[in-house]
Structures are given as C-alpha cells and as structure tokens.
Amino acid sequence: MNTLQIKTDNDGIATITIDLEDRSMNVVSPEFIAELDQAVDQIAGDDSVRGAVVTSGKTSFIAGADLLQLVDEIVPGSDAKEGYARFSDLQQVYRKLETCGKPFAAAINGTALGGGLELCLACHYRVAANNPKAKIGLPEVQVGLLPGAGGTQRLPRLIGLEAALPLIVQGTHLSPEKAAELGIVDQLVESGQELAAARQWIQEGGEAEQPWDKKGFKVPGGAGLMHPKAIQTQMFGVALLQKTTNHNFPAPIAIMSAVYEGSVLPIDKALQIESKYFAELLTSVEARNMIRTLFVNKGAADKLVRRPKDIDKSKVSKLGVLGAGMMGAGIAFVSARAGMQVVLLDRSKEDAEKGKDYSRQLLQKRIDRGRMDADKANSMLELIHTTDDYAVLEGCQYVIEAVFEDRGIKADVTARAEAVIARDAIFGSNTSTLPISGLAEASQRPESFIGIHFFSPVDKMPLVEVIVGEETSDEAIARTLDYIQQLRKTPIVVNDSRGFYTSRVFGTFTLEGIAMLAEGVNPALIENVAKHAGMPVGPLAVTDEVSLELAYKIGQQAREDLGDRYGETPADAVLEKMVVDLNRRGKRFGAGFYDYPEGSNKQLWPGLAEHFPLADVQPSPDEVRTRLLYVQAIDTARCLEEGVLTHPADADVGSIFGWGFPAHLGGTLSFIETVGLTEFVAEADRLAELHGARFEVPKGLRAMAENGETYYGLVGKGDARSAA
C-alpha cells in the first residue's frame, strides 16, 4: 500500500498508520480512500484482530481533502447526481469502518482537518496529543464546500446542534484542548502518548458501536421542529448567516439545511442528505472559484511561484524602516514579530518612539487577552530600535521607505539611506500609487530599487504587492519575496504603472460609487448594494476611511503628470467640491461623505442631498451591483493586457486579499469567467454606451469571448498549481 501501513501486534490490536508517499502532509486522495476501504475489510474479516488504532506517520494527522486534485474535477453546472456518485466513496468507507463490528480508535498526533477529522469522528474513540500548534476542525466552508464524509451529521450527534453548527458554518479551527472540552476528543494526553492511550482503550474492551447506532438515540440538546432549543438554534443561525454572508455563499446555507434535515433522520438517511448537498456544492461555480483562488492560487503565491529561479535563498535579519507613521509602524511590528532586528527611523527620536508605541499597544492587547506573556512581548519590542540617525541603518540587508506620498520627500530619504547601507542591500518603496521607475531615478542603484506595497492595517492584511520597475533586477525580486515569506504574508508580483494593480483597480470601485452619487443615485442605495454584493464596505465609506483629501490629491497628481492624456471622470468634480469647497476631507478630519457624531455610529451626511440632488428615477439594485463589479473586472482585464499583471492568478488573489473583492466570485478575472465571457462583453458594451469609456472592454477580452476562450484556459489548466 502507498498511503498506509497495517501492523497487528500479538495482543490482536492492529495499527493503521497513514503516511502518503511524496507528501509532506497526509491528504484524502482517491488512492487513500481505496486503501482504507481494503484495510477495513481486512480488519473486519480477521478474527484474530480485536480492534484497530488509526494514526499518522507524519507530524500531522490528515490535513483534509486533496483540493489540488479536486479543483480540476469541479465542473460548474454539471449534473449533481454524477457528483453524488463520484464523491460519496469516502463517506461510505467511513460508514463501513464504524459499523464493521470492530472497535476503532483514532490516535490524533497533530492537525486533523476536514476529511481527517471526519475519519476521527467515524472512529469509536478519539485520543489527541495536547499539542497547542495542532488544529482540529471542519474548514470546508472556507472553500465553498461542506464536510461531505459525515461531518455535518456525526458532529451534531456527538456534541449537539448548538455547539456543532457554529464550528461547521464558520469552519473554526480548535486546539486539541478546546476540542476535548467540547467533547469532540475523548481523551487528551501528552504528545507521544496518544497511540498507547488509544490501544489501552481497545484492550479495556472498547465498544464497537456508535451512540447514534443504538436504539433510542437522541441528539444532545434536541433536534427537530418540536424541540424549542433546536428551533432557536436554527433561527439564530439563519439570521446570523444573512448578516455575515448576505446569502452570497451557498455553502453555509447548505450546511444549515443538511444539519437540520439530517438531525431528525436515522444516520444512514442523514448521510444521504449530506451527500446530496455536497454534490450540489461541487457543481457550483462558487466552489470552483473559492478553491482555485483561496487555496490553489494563494498556496502557489505563498510558495513564491513568481520568484526568479537560480537565485540563492535569502533572509533578512536587520531591516530599516524609514517613516514611523501608520504604515511604517505596522511594517516594523510585523518584521519584529518575524524575529528581525528593526531600525525605525523618523525625523526625530520622539516621532520614531510614537511609531514604536503602535507595537506596544498591539502587544499589550495580546497580553490582556492571554495570547502572549509579557516577557515574550518585551523581547519583541526590544527588536525595534528607534532613531533619527541614518548611520544606524548600517548593516541593514533591506530598507523600506514608508514616508509621505511625495516624490521629493521619497527622493531625499532614498539618497540619505543609500549613503549608509551596503551596496547589495535592497531598497523598497512602500508607495501605493507613484510609479516605481520614476522613484528609482533618485537611487544610485536602480537595479536594487523595488516597490513593496503593504496594506493597512499591516498586522492584519495578508497581501503584499511587489512592483517591478524598469531596471529592477531578478535578485531584488527574489530577495523581496523571501522577506515577505519571512513575514508569512502572501505576495503578488506586478509590473510598474500608475497605481500598479491594486490601487488602480480599487480606485475604479470608489470612483464609480462617487460617479453614481454625482448622477443622483441615492447614496444609501450605493453603499448597501456594495455590501450586499460582497464588498467589505461601500465606496463612499471606504473613501472616507482613506480620506477624500488623498483621493483628490492623487487625481490632481495624475492630471499634472498625464496632461492631455488624463481621462476626466465624473467623480473628479465631486471630490473637488467635497474637499475644496466644503472642507469635508474624510473620517480622520471628522467629516466626509459621512458624519461621525461623538459617541454614536457614523451616518451618511444629510447635506449630500443638497449638493448632489437625487434623480427622479433610481437604478435597480442589480444595476448598481453590475456597475460596481464590472468596472473593477474590466480594468483588471486591461491590466493583464497592458502587462501590469502577468498571470490571472495574481489578479484574483490580489483583488480578494488586497481590497476585498467578493471571495465567492473568485476574484476579478474569475468573475468574468463566472458570468461567461460572451455575456460579460455584451453587458459591458451596454454599460459603455450608457456611461462611457471606462466600461469599454479591451481588445484581448473581446477576442477571447469570440473564440470561446477563458483566462485560465489560456495559461494552461492547472498552471498555477503545477508551478507551485
């Protein structure tokens, strides 16, 4: 066998050790399912075997399904019955295991997720090593699926609907200790003792029948229409789903239905219900989108798929950060958290210390919440050295400037830093809009100058956009990606242009919302539709957050730089009126598109109706949604054709993790494929006729639609995966 080994000792207890060849972690694969099926038959048919312990030969138990293989098998819109037939094998094997008449115990030595935990739930007893780094859970919802090997039915029968539903609907990861508290794990032992404890349970007469297979079994806490607590749990769950997902994600709804329907049926009928919903999700475009972007493409990015080859791996031990404002302070924190010495430099020592205060506050929150001890926090703080002296930068392998978005200021700090740092040090500019090639003109070694765009707040946002200038070397790219990997963040690599990729396309979203305001569209309609579509916040609110003043200045700078090539937008006049005439410059100034009354929630400024009167006829919510999503997707297509982007995977990962494009759509280019290229182009043509050139599709997209091609089809099926 290639995925597991079976060894039976003299006491008649078999040990099934799962250990997939050529894999760093065990996953549920077709070969594993077939071999586990054989193993169960072998143990059940051998009278000399009293029972079996299932464990892992790796540091983790099973990390879940092989999503790399699964994504290629998802065909949106295909027959759900076919999916039911193809993907119910694992569920049937697990059911055979728990009804074969021999006791099975799981010795969980590490992380058990998805199909791995479902195997443990099918076992009659579960022992886990008390390893705080191990994770136990059913995270399938995070990639648009539900646990399809019994998880939606066994977990509620084990710990009750009230405790189980949030774990499955949210895909929560638990520590072994927490899993034991909830009753998911029967016994918690010190690492290395789990196999012995599981064997002992069998030796002491472990029972080979599940509670739910016994006559008279009832779900803990109750289930069904006639049980008040169960109904309350279901009603609360449905309301919470509406609030958190806006019904954009089919998986949580399917989970609620599978659990509710299955909990009032015998287990075998309940498992059929689960398989039905699982098969429906497998044929959904949302599952294809989420697995491809959130798992396959993000995983490839995390493994530095865009890193130039044949360049030695590097590591930053001393980092310089120029500018101790919000971004610089955040970069200093995440770098110190990764174990680097950080020089945090500002105009004065006092200003630099204010930047360090940001780290102090974040660490104090962790201490207060019991997530970190004071000694560890102090050690991390000691890694951040504040100064106003550029000479202290000596020895830094990497320097990041995070000063104000002004070419003159950036040129000054670049020259002063380069006078001190080594010739082979990399200099990164954390700019969000200014072209890197232009900023590199202030450098004496432009080949080592690169853009490294963090997102705010740095400690929470997972994405970093790497911008390659005209003279940026492959070594600078490789070393920048190595540094980002040290931070455990996800990089995308783009080529230089105004606004690069993320700032440029995100700007189309905010400007489209402002343009609709200028047309007389109700601002509440704009904001609410954006959130219901899946954007984290409306375009007017997010403009307030980044400040109207900044948006106005970026527009003014672009107008100055581009001259006659600048394309006027309907939003320009609105921003000028709000900033120049009305002095409503954004949230941090106390007034923007919203009012910010002290002690209460923000609210749309009533004065908007006076300055931007409502049109007599309002667009439908669908029309508003279409405009907000299409304008982002079209400009992404332009970025790809202009060479700003080099791969659709970077577009999709960047849009979701950079500015919050709806995850169920898979990203901006996956959205085009979700709609269908022919349909998308036709709708874009309609919008262009109504609203102008910003909705005109680029020639390449139109040609793809005419030829029946797709973005991912053109780069080769599975390209992002195989390159990882």
C-alpha positions in Angstrom: 0.0 0.0 0.0 1.2 3.5 -0.8 -0.8 5.6 1.6 -1.0 3.5 4.8 0.6 0.5 6.5 -1.1 -2.1 8.7 0.7 -3.8 11.6 -1.0 -6.2 14.1 0.7 -6.9 17.4 0.5 -10.1 19.5 -2.4 -8.6 21.5 -4.6 -8.6 18.4 -4.7 -4.8 18.0 -4.0 -3.5 14.5 -2.3 -0.2 13.9 -3.2 1.6 10.7 -0.5 4.2 10.0 -1.4 6.8 7.4 1.6 8.0 5.5 1.2 9.2 2.0 4.3 8.9 -0.1 5.9 12.0 -1.5 3.7 14.3 0.6 4.7 16.5 3.5 1.2 16.2 4.9 -1.4 13.5 4.6 -4.4 14.3 2.5 -7.5 12.4 1.5 -6.9 11.2 -2.0 -8.7 8.6 -4.2 -5.8 6.1 -3.5 -6.1 6.7 0.2 -9.9 6.0 0.1 -9.4 2.8 -1.8 -6.6 1.5 0.5 -8.5 2.5 3.7 -11.5 0.5 2.3 -9.3 -2.5 1.9 -7.9 -2.1 5.4 -11.3 -2.0 7.0 -12.3 -5.2 5.1 -9.1 -6.9 6.2 -9.5 -6.0 9.9 -13.2 -6.8 9.9 -12.6 -10.2 8.3 -9.7 -11.3 10.6 -11.0 -13.0 13.7 -7.6 -12.6 15.3 -7.9 -8.8 15.3 -9.7 -7.3 18.3 -9.7 -3.7 17.0 -7.7 -1.1 15.3 -5.9 2.2 16.0 -5.7 4.8 13.2 -2.8 7.2 13.4 -0.4 9.1 11.2 3.3 8.6 10.2 3.7 12.3 9.8 3.7 15.2 12.3 0.1 16.0 11.4 -2.8 13.5 11.2 -4.7 14.4 8.0 -4.9 18.0 6.6 -8.1 17.4 4.7 -9.0 16.6 1.1 -6.6 16.9 -1.9 -8.0 20.2 -3.1 -5.4 20.5 -5.8 -6.9 17.4 -7.5 -10.5 18.3 -6.6 -10.5 21.7 -8.3 -9.8 20.1 -11.7 -12.8 17.8 -11.2 -15.3 20.6 -10.4 -17.4 21.4 -13.4 -19.8 24.2 -12.6 -23.3 23.5 -13.8 -22.7 19.7 -14.3 -25.1 17.1 -13.1 -25.3 16.9 -9.3 -26.3 13.2 -9.5 -23.0 12.4 -11.2 -21.1 14.3 -8.4 -23.1 12.4 -5.8 -21.9 9.1 -7.4 -18.3 10.2 -7.7 -17.7 11.8 -4.3 -19.7 9.6 -1.9 -16.9 6.9 -1.7 -15.2 8.4 1.4 -18.4 8.7 3.3 -19.3 5.1 2.6 -15.8 3.9 3.7 -16.1 5.8 7.0 -19.6 4.3 7.5 -18.2 0.8 6.9 -15.5 1.5 9.4 -17.9 2.4 12.2 -20.3 -0.5 11.6 -17.8 -3.3 10.8 -18.1 -4.8 14.3 -14.6 -4.0 15.5 -13.7 -1.0 17.7 -11.6 1.7 16.0 -9.8 4.4 17.9 -8.1 7.5 16.5 -4.7 8.4 17.8 -4.6 12.1 16.7 -0.9 13.1 16.8 -1.3 16.5 15.1 -3.6 18.6 12.9 -6.8 16.9 11.8 -8.9 18.9 9.4 -11.8 18.2 7.1 -11.8 14.6 6.0 -9.1 13.9 8.6 -11.4 14.9 11.5 -14.3 13.1 9.8 -12.3 9.9 10.0 -11.8 10.5 13.7 -15.5 11.1 14.2 -16.2 7.8 12.5 -13.9 6.1 14.9 -15.5 5.0 18.2 -12.9 6.7 20.4 -10.6 9.7 19.9 -7.3 10.4 21.7 -5.4 13.6 20.9 -1.9 14.8 21.7 -2.0 18.0 23.7 -0.1 20.0 21.0 -1.2 23.7 21.1 0.0 24.1 17.5 -2.3 21.4 16.2 -5.6 22.3 14.7 -8.9 20.3 14.7 -11.9 21.3 12.7 -14.1 21.2 9.6 -13.0 24.1 7.4 -14.6 23.1 4.1 -17.0 26.1 4.2 -13.9 28.3 3.6 -13.6 26.9 0.1 -17.3 26.8 -0.7 -18.0 23.2 0.3 -19.4 21.3 3.3 -17.9 18.3 5.2 -19.0 15.5 2.8 -17.8 12.5 4.7 -20.2 12.6 7.6 -19.1 15.8 9.4 -22.4 17.5 9.2 -24.1 14.5 10.8 -21.7 13.0 13.3 -20.5 16.2 14.9 -24.0 17.4 15.9 -24.8 13.9 17.1 -21.7 14.0 19.2 -21.8 17.4 20.8 -25.3 18.8 19.9 -26.6 21.2 17.3 -25.9 24.4 19.3 -22.2 23.6 19.7 -21.6 22.0 16.4 -23.3 24.4 13.9 -21.1 27.4 14.5 -18.0 25.2 14.1 -19.1 23.8 10.8 -20.7 27.0 9.4 -17.7 29.1 10.3 -15.0 26.5 9.6 -13.5 27.1 13.1 -10.1 25.6 13.9 -9.8 24.3 17.5 -6.9 23.4 19.6 -6.9 19.8 20.9 -7.5 21.1 24.4 -10.6 23.0 23.2 -11.8 20.0 21.2 -11.6 17.9 24.3 -13.6 20.5 26.3 -16.3 20.3 23.7 -16.4 16.5 23.7 -15.0 16.1 20.2 -11.9 14.4 21.7 -12.5 11.8 24.3 -9.0 11.8 25.9 -6.2 14.4 25.9 -2.7 13.1 26.5 0.9 14.4 26.3 2.5 14.2 22.9 3.8 10.8 22.1 1.3 9.0 24.4 -1.7 9.1 22.1 -1.1 5.7 20.4 -0.6 3.9 23.8 -3.8 5.5 25.2 -5.8 4.5 22.1 -4.5 0.9 22.4 -5.4 0.8 26.0 -9.0 1.8 25.3 -9.3 -1.2 23.0 -7.6 -3.5 25.5 -10.0 -2.5 28.2 -13.0 -3.5 26.0 -13.6 -0.5 23.8 -17.2 -0.6 22.3 -17.6 -1.1 18.6 -20.9 0.7 18.3 -21.5 4.4 17.9 -24.1 6.2 20.1 -26.2 7.1 17.1 -26.5 3.5 16.0 -28.1 2.5 19.3 -31.8 2.2 19.7 -33.4 5.3 21.2 -30.5 7.6 20.5 -31.4 11.3 20.7 -29.2 14.3 19.5 -27.7 16.0 22.6 -29.7 19.1 23.3 -32.5 18.1 21.0 -33.4 18.3 17.3 -36.4 18.8 15.0 -39.4 21.1 14.7 -40.9 20.2 18.0 -37.8 21.0 20.1 -37.7 24.7 21.2 -34.0 24.8 21.7 -33.2 23.3 18.3 -35.6 25.7 16.6 -34.0 28.6 18.4 -30.5 27.5 17.3 -31.7 27.2 13.7 -33.5 30.6 13.6 -30.5 32.3 15.2 -28.1 30.6 12.7 -30.2 31.7 9.7 -30.3 35.3 10.9 -26.5 35.3 11.5 -25.9 33.9 8.0 -27.9 36.7 6.4 -25.9 39.3 8.4 -22.4 37.8 7.7 -22.8 36.4 4.1 -25.7 38.3 2.5 -26.6 34.9 1.1 -23.7 35.2 -1.4 -22.2 31.9 -0.3 -24.2 28.7 -0.9 -22.1 26.5 1.4 -23.3 27.9 4.8 -26.9 27.6 3.7 -26.4 24.0 2.5 -24.7 23.2 5.9 -27.6 24.6 7.8 -30.0 22.6 5.7 -28.0 19.4 5.9 -27.7 19.6 9.7 -31.3 20.5 10.2 -32.8 17.8 7.9 -30.3 15.1 8.9 -30.7 15.6 12.6 -34.2 14.2 12.6 -33.4 11.1 10.5 -31.5 7.9 11.1 -27.8 8.2 10.4 -27.8 6.4 7.1 -30.6 8.6 5.7 -28.9 11.6 7.2 -25.7 10.8 5.3 -27.6 10.6 2.1 -28.9 14.1 2.8 -25.4 15.3 3.4 -24.2 13.8 0.1 -27.0 15.5 -1.8 -26.0 18.9 -0.6 -22.3 18.2 -1.0 -22.8 17.2 -4.7 -24.8 20.3 -5.3 -22.0 22.4 -4.0 -19.4 20.5 -6.0 -21.2 21.6 -9.2 -21.4 25.3 -8.1 -19.2 28.0 -9.6 -18.6 29.4 -6.1 -16.8 26.2 -5.0 -14.7 26.3 -8.2 -13.8 30.0 -7.7 -13.0 29.7 -4.0 -10.9 26.5 -4.2 -9.0 27.8 -7.2 -8.2 31.3 -5.7 -8.3 30.9 -1.9 -6.4 27.6 -1.9 -4.6 26.7 -5.1 -3.6 30.2 -6.3 -3.0 31.6 -2.8 -1.0 28.5 -1.9 1.2 28.9 -5.0 1.8 32.6 -4.1 2.7 31.7 -0.6 5.3 29.2 -2.0 6.7 32.1 -4.1 5.6 30.8 -7.5 6.7 34.1 -9.1 10.2 34.0 -7.6 13.0 34.1 -10.2 14.9 30.9 -10.4 18.6 30.2 -9.8 18.9 32.8 -7.1 20.1 31.8 -3.6 17.5 31.9 -0.8 18.0 35.0 1.4 16.9 36.0 4.9 16.6 39.5 6.4 18.0 39.7 9.9 18.2 43.5 10.1 15.6 45.8 8.5 15.4 49.5 8.2 12.1 51.3 8.1 12.1 55.0 7.1 9.0 56.7 8.4 7.2 55.8 11.7 3.7 56.7 10.6 0.9 54.2 10.5 2.4 52.2 7.6 6.0 52.3 8.8 4.9 51.4 12.4 3.0 48.4 11.1 5.8 47.2 8.9 8.2 47.5 11.9 5.8 45.4 14.0 5.3 42.5 11.6 9.0 42.4 10.9 9.9 42.3 14.6 7.2 39.6 15.1 9.1 37.6 12.5 12.2 37.9 14.6 14.1 40.6 12.7 16.1 43.5 14.2 14.3 46.7 13.0 15.6 50.2 12.8 12.6 52.5 12.9 13.7 55.9 11.7 11.8 59.2 11.6 12.6 63.0 11.7 13.1 62.9 15.4 13.6 60.2 18.1 10.3 61.3 19.6 8.4 60.7 16.4 10.1 57.3 16.0 9.1 56.4 19.5 5.5 57.3 18.7 5.7 54.7 15.9 7.0 52.1 18.3 4.0 52.9 20.5 1.9 51.2 17.9 3.7 47.9 18.6 3.4 48.5 22.3 -0.4 48.8 22.0 -0.8 45.7 19.8 1.3 43.6 22.2 -0.5 44.9 25.3 -3.8 43.8 23.7 -2.3 40.3 23.2 -1.2 40.2 26.8 -4.6 41.4 28.1 -6.3 38.7 26.1 -4.0 36.0 27.4 -2.5 35.3 23.9 1.1 36.3 24.9 3.1 36.6 28.0 4.8 39.9 29.0 8.3 38.5 28.6 7.8 37.5 25.0 6.2 40.9 24.3 9.1 42.7 25.8 11.6 40.6 23.8 9.7 41.5 20.6 9.7 45.2 21.5 13.5 45.2 22.1 13.9 44.2 18.5 12.6 47.6 17.4 15.3 50.3 17.7 14.1 53.9 17.2 16.3 56.6 15.9 16.6 59.8 13.8 20.2 58.9 12.7 20.6 57.4 9.3 24.0 56.0 10.3 22.2 53.4 12.4 20.9 51.8 9.1 24.4 50.4 8.5 24.2 46.6 8.3 20.5 46.5 7.1 20.1 44.0 4.3 16.7 45.6 3.4 15.4 49.1 3.8 11.7 50.1 3.3 10.7 53.7 3.0 7.2 54.4 4.2 7.2 58.2 4.1 4.5 60.6 2.8 3.4 60.2 -0.9 5.6 63.0 -2.2 8.4 62.4 -4.8 10.7 65.0 -3.2 10.5 63.5 0.3 11.0 60.0 -1.0 14.0 61.1 -3.1 15.6 62.7 0.0 15.3 59.6 2.2 16.4 57.4 -0.6 19.7 59.3 -1.0 20.3 59.6 2.7 19.8 55.8 3.3 21.9 54.8 0.3 24.8 56.8 1.6 24.9 54.4 4.6 23.7 50.9 3.6 25.7 48.3 1.8 25.8 48.2 -2.0 24.0 44.9 -2.1 21.1 46.0 0.2 17.7 46.1 -1.3 15.7 49.4 -1.1 11.9 49.0 -1.2 9.4 51.8 -1.6 6.0 51.3 0.2 4.2 53.6 -2.2 0.6 52.9 -3.2 0.4 55.0 -6.4 3.7 56.6 -7.5 5.4 54.7 -10.4 8.5 52.9 -9.1 10.6 53.6 -12.2 10.2 57.3 -11.5 11.1 57.0 -7.8 14.1 54.9 -8.7 15.6 57.9 -10.6 16.6 59.1 -7.1 18.6 55.9 -6.5 22.3 55.3 -7.3 21.5 51.6 -7.9 18.0 51.3 -9.5 18.6 47.6 -10.1 18.1 47.2 -6.3 15.1 49.5 -6.1 11.7 47.9 -5.9 8.1 48.6 -4.9 6.8 46.8 -1.9 3.2 47.8 -1.2 1.7 46.8 2.2 -1.9 47.2 3.0 -3.4 48.8 6.1 -3.6 47.7 8.9 -0.3 45.9 8.1 -0.6 43.4 11.0 -4.0 42.2 9.7 -3.8 42.5 5.9 -2.3 39.3 4.4 -1.3 40.7 1.0 1.9 42.5 -0.2 2.1 43.8 -3.8 5.6 43.7 -5.2 6.1 46.2 -8.0 8.9 45.7 -10.5 10.5 48.8 -12.0 12.1 49.2 -15.4 15.6 48.4 -14.0 14.7 46.2 -11.0 16.8 43.1 -11.0 15.7 39.5 -10.6 17.8 39.4 -7.4 15.8 42.3 -5.9 12.6 40.5 -6.8 13.8 37.2 -5.2 15.0 38.8 -2.0 11.8 40.9 -1.6 9.7 37.7 -2.0 11.9 35.9 0.5 11.4 38.8 3.0 7.6 38.7 2.5 7.7 34.9 3.1 9.5 35.6 6.4 6.5 37.7 7.4 4.2 34.9 6.4 2.3 37.1 4.1 1.1 36.4 0.5 2.8 38.2 -2.3 1.8 39.1 -5.8 4.2 40.5 -8.4 3.2 43.2 -10.9 4.9 45.5 -13.3 5.2 49.2 -12.9 2.4 51.6 -13.8 0.4 54.4 -12.2 -1.4 52.9 -9.2 0.1 49.5 -10.1 -2.6 46.9 -9.9 -4.4 47.0 -6.6 -4.6 50.8 -6.0 -5.5 51.4 -9.7 -8.4 48.9 -9.8 -9.6 49.5 -6.3 -9.8 53.2 -7.4 -12.3 52.3 -10.1 -14.7 50.9 -7.4 -14.6 54.1 -5.3 -14.8 56.4 -8.2 -17.7 54.5 -9.7 -19.6 54.9 -6.4 -18.8 58.6 -6.4 -19.8 58.9 -10.0 -23.2 57.4 -9.2 -23.6 60.0 -6.4 -22.9 62.7 -8.9 -25.7 61.2 -11.2 -28.2 61.5 -8.3 -28.2 57.9 -7.2 -29.3 57.5 -3.6 -26.1 57.2 -1.5 -27.7 54.7 0.8 -28.5 52.5 -2.3 -24.9 52.7 -3.5 -23.5 51.7 -0.1 -25.9 49.0 0.7 -25.8 47.3 -2.7 -21.9 47.3 -2.5 -22.0 45.5 0.8 -24.7 43.0 -0.3 -22.7 42.3 -3.4 -19.9 41.1 -1.0 -17.6 44.2 -0.8 -16.5 44.7 2.8 -17.6 48.3 2.8 -19.3 50.8 0.5 -17.3 53.0 -1.9 -18.3 56.2 -0.1 -17.4 54.9 3.3 -14.1 53.5 2.2 -13.2 56.8 0.5 -13.8 58.4 3.9 -11.5 55.9 5.5 -8.6 56.6 3.2 -9.6 60.3 3.1 -11.2 62.3 0.3 -8.2 64.6 0.5 -5.9 61.8 -0.5 -8.2 60.7 -3.3 -8.3 64.3 -4.6 -4.6 64.8 -4.4 -3.9 61.5 -6.3 -6.3 62.8 -9.0 -4.5 66.1 -9.1 -1.1 64.5 -9.3 -2.3 62.2 -12.2 -3.7 65.2 -14.0 -0.4 67.0 -13.7 1.7 64.1 -14.8 -0.5 62.9 -17.7 -1.6 66.3 -19.1 -3.8 65.8 -22.1 -3.7 62.0 -21.6 -5.6 62.4 -18.3 -9.1 60.9 -18.5 -11.6 63.1 -16.7 -14.1 61.1 -14.5 -17.5 62.1 -13.1 -16.0 61.7 -9.6 -13.5 64.5 -10.1 -15.9 67.3 -9.6 -17.5 65.6 -6.6 -14.1 65.3 -4.8 -13.1 68.9 -5.6 -16.4 70.1 -4.2 -16.2 68.0 -1.0 -12.5 68.8 -0.3 -12.0 72.3 -1.6 -15.4 73.9 -1.3 -17.0 72.1 1.7 -13.8 71.1 3.6 -15.2 67.6 4.2 -11.9 65.7 3.8 -12.7 62.3 5.3 -13.1 60.3 8.6 -9.9 61.4 10.3 -10.9 65.0 9.7 -14.4 64.4 11.3 -16.4 64.9 8.1 -16.7 63.3 4.6 -19.5 61.6 2.8 -20.4 60.5 6.4 -20.9 62.4 9.6 -19.1 61.0 12.7 -21.0 62.1 15.7 -19.2 61.6 19.0 -20.5 58.5 20.9 -22.6 57.1 18.1 -22.2 55.3 14.8 -21.4 57.1 11.5 -24.2 58.2 9.3 -24.4 59.5 5.7 -24.2 63.2 5.7 -27.7 64.7 5.1 -26.1 67.5 3.1 -25.3 65.2 0.3 -28.9 65.6 -0.9 -28.4 69.3 -1.2 -25.2 69.2 -3.2 -26.0 66.1 -5.2 -29.8 66.0 -5.6 -31.5 62.6 -6.0 -32.6 61.7 -9.5 -36.3 61.2 -10.0 -35.7 57.7 -11.3 -33.4 55.4 -9.3 -31.5 52.5 -10.8 -32.3 49.0 -9.6 -30.0 47.3 -7.1 -28.9 44.9 -9.8 -27.8 47.8 -12.0 -25.8 49.3 -9.2 -24.2 46.0 -8.4 -23.3 45.4 -12.0 -21.6 48.8 -12.4 -19.6 48.4 -9.2 -18.3 44.9 -10.1 -17.9 45.3 -13.8 -15.8 48.4 -13.6 -13.3 46.6 -11.5 -13.2 43.5 -13.7 -12.8 45.5 -16.9 -9.8 47.4 -15.6 -8.2 44.2 -14.3 -8.5 42.8 -17.9 -6.8 46.0 -19.1 -4.0 45.5 -16.5 -3.4 42.0 -17.8 -3.3 43.1 -21.4 -1.1 46.0 -20.7 1.4 43.7 -18.9 0.9 45.2 -15.4 -0.3 41.7 -14.5 1.4 38.6 -15.9 -1.0 35.9 -14.6 -4.7 35.7 -13.9 -3.9 34.1 -10.5 -2.2 37.3 -9.3 -5.3 39.3 -10.4 -7.7 37.1 -8.4 -5.5 36.7 -5.3 -4.7 40.4 -5.3 -8.3 41.5 -5.7 -9.6 39.4 -2.8 -6.8 39.8 -0.3 -5.9 43.3 -1.3 -9.1 45.2 -1.3 -11.8 42.7 -0.5 -13.4 41.8 -3.9 -16.1 39.2 -3.2 -14.5 35.9 -2.4 -17.4 33.8 -3.7 -16.7 35.3 -7.2 -13.1 34.1 -7.0 -11.5 37.5 -7.9 -11.9 40.0 -10.7 -11.0 37.7 -13.6 -12.7 34.7 -12.2 -15.8 36.9 -12.0 -15.6 37.4 -15.8 -15.4 33.6 -16.2 -18.3 33.2 -13.8 -20.5 35.4 -15.8 -19.2 33.9 -19.1 -17.0 35.9 -21.4 -19.6 36.4 -24.2 -22.3 37.5 -21.7 -19.8 39.7 -19.9 -18.7 41.5 -23.0 -22.3 42.1 -24.1 -23.2 43.6 -20.8 -20.0 45.8 -20.7 -20.9 47.1 -24.2 -24.3 48.2 -22.8 -22.7 49.9 -19.9 -20.1 51.6 -22.1 -22.9 53.0 -24.3 -24.6 54.4 -21.2 -21.7 55.6 -19.1 -18.6 55.9 -21.3 -15.1 54.7 -22.0 -14.4 53.3 -18.5 -16.7 50.3 -19.4 -15.1 49.6 -22.8 -13.6 46.1 -22.8 -10.0 45.7 -24.1 -9.5 44.0 -27.5 -8.0 40.9 -26.0 -11.0 40.2 -23.8 -13.3 40.7 -26.8 -11.3 38.3 -28.9 -11.3 35.7 -26.1 -15.1 35.9 -26.0 -15.4 35.5 -29.7 -13.0 32.4 -29.7 -14.7 30.7 -26.7 -11.5 31.1 -24.6 -11.0 31.7 -20.8 -8.2 33.3 -18.9 -7.3 30.2 -17.0 -7.7 28.1 -20.1 -5.1 30.2 -21.9 -2.4 29.8 -19.3 -3.0 26.1 -19.2 -5.2 24.1 -17.0 -3.7 23.8 -13.5 -0.8 26.1 -14.4 -0.8 27.9 -11.1 -0.9 24.7 -9.2 1.9 22.9 -11.2 4.2 25.9 -10.9 3.8 25.9 -7.1 
